[in-house]
């Protein structure tokens, strides 16, 4: 199968997976309160959620790379992201981490309180660094076309460690309330 057909199939799969990803994300935030009654279940729940998220990022970035290489003209502007994967990975990672922190704050408090947001950001910094590094590696390695199974396993391990920290973070916040 040629590269263009693979890219089209990958794009269709990516689009089809966005629907179950949205449903999973919605159910994750609806049922997360119940899951936190059991720390082990909470770690597994968050780990699986994060693996699904990073896998969708990997799939989306792989589709993007295939799209650029197969369908875009060979001009500099079309290849700006592929030629600067580190910059794009940093910007995208920061955006995801900030949104994640805001969502975590909403999980605990039910809404975002600006006066406690600095505290939440500082408290979640270790977890954000670990998850951010995993997201950054996923994006950068995919854009450079250097993703291996060993690297992916390492990234998933980072997200397992981050899930443990995140559950501890939520239990700490709940104890403070």
N, C-alpha and C positions, 0 to 999 in steps of 0.2 A: 504494500500500500504506500502511495507516495505521501510526501509531507503535507501537501495541501489537504488531502482527504483526512489524514490524521488530525490536522488542526481543526477542520470542520467538525469532526466527530467529538474531539475534545471540547470544543465550544458548545456543542449541543449538550454533552454530558454536564458541563459546568452550569449551563443555564437550567437544566433539569434538576440539578442538585441544589440550586438556590432555594427552591420551594421547600424541600424537606429541611434545609438548613434554617430557613425562617421559622418553620414550625417547631423545630428543636429548640431554637433560641427562645421563642415565646414560651414554650413549656418549661424550659430551664429556669426562666425568671419567675414563672408562676409557681413552680413546685420547689424552688430552692429553699424556702423557709421550712418546709416539711423535712427535707433531706438533711438539714443541719442538726436534726435531733440525734443523728448517729454520725460521729466523726469519720469513721471508715467509709461509710456510704457517701458522705459529703466529699471526701477526697476523690473517690472513684467518679462521682458525678461530675465534679469540676474538671478532673483530668480528661474524661471522655469528651466533655464539652469543648475543652481547649484543644484536644487532638482533632476534633471535627473542624474547629475554626481554622487551625493552622493547616490542616489538609485542604480545606477549601481555598485558603490563600495560595497554597502550593499549586493546586489545580488551576486557579485563575491566573497566576503568574506564568505557569507553563503554557496555558492557552495564549496569553499575551505574547510570549516569546515566539511561539509558532506563528501567530498572526503577523507579527512584524517581519519575521524571516521569510514567510511564504507569500504574503499578500501585499506588503508595503513596498513602495519604490525604494531604491537604494540611496536615498538622499539622507543627509545628516540629520535633519529634523525628525524623521521617522525613527531614527536609531538613538535619539538622545537618552532615553531611559536605559537601553541596553549598553550604551557606552559609559553611562554614569550610574551603575547599579547601586553603589554604596550610598550616594546622595538620595536616590529615590527610596532605598530601603530605610534610611534614617528618618526621612520625612513621614513615610507611611507608618513606620513603627511608632513614632511619637504620637501620631494621630490615633492609632489604635489603642495605645496605652492610656492616653487621656480620656478617650471615650469609655474605656474599661473601668477606670477609676471613678468616673462619674456614675456609671451603672452600679458599681460596687457600693458606692455611697447611697444610692437609691435603694439597694437591697436592704441595707441596715436601717436607714432612717426613714425610708418610704419616699423621700424626696431629697434634693440636694440643698444643703444649708451652706451658704457662702461662708459664714463665720467658722464653720468646722471643716471646710474644704482643705485648708492648709494642713490641718492635723491629719485628715484622711490621706492626703497626698504623701505626707512624711511617713506615716505609718505603713502605707502600702508600697513604699519605695523599694524595699528588698524584693518583693514579689514582682513589681513592675520591671525591675532591672533584669531579673531572670526571664520573665516572659518576653520582655522587649528584646533581649538577646536572641531568644529562640525565634521570634518573628523576624528579626533582622537577618539572622542566618538563613532562614527559609527563603526570604525574598531575595537576598543578595546571591545566594548560591543558585537559585532557580534562574535569575536573570543572567548570571554568568554561565549557565548551563553546566554547573559542576555539582549538582545534587547527587549524592550517593545514598545507598541504603544505610550505610554506617552513619553518615551524617544525619539522616532522617531519624534513625534510632536515638542518636544523641540529643536531637532536638526534642523528641518525645520524652526522653528522660528528664530534660530540663523542665518540661511542662508537668511532669509528675511531681518533681520537687516543688515547683511553683504551686501546684494544687495543695500540697501539704502546708506550705506557708500561708496560702490564701485561706484555708480552713482555720488555721491558727489565728489569722488576722480577724476573721469574722467572729470567732469565739471571743477574742479579746475585746472587740468592739461591743459585742452583746453583753459582756460582763461589765463594761463601763456604763452602759445605759441604765 
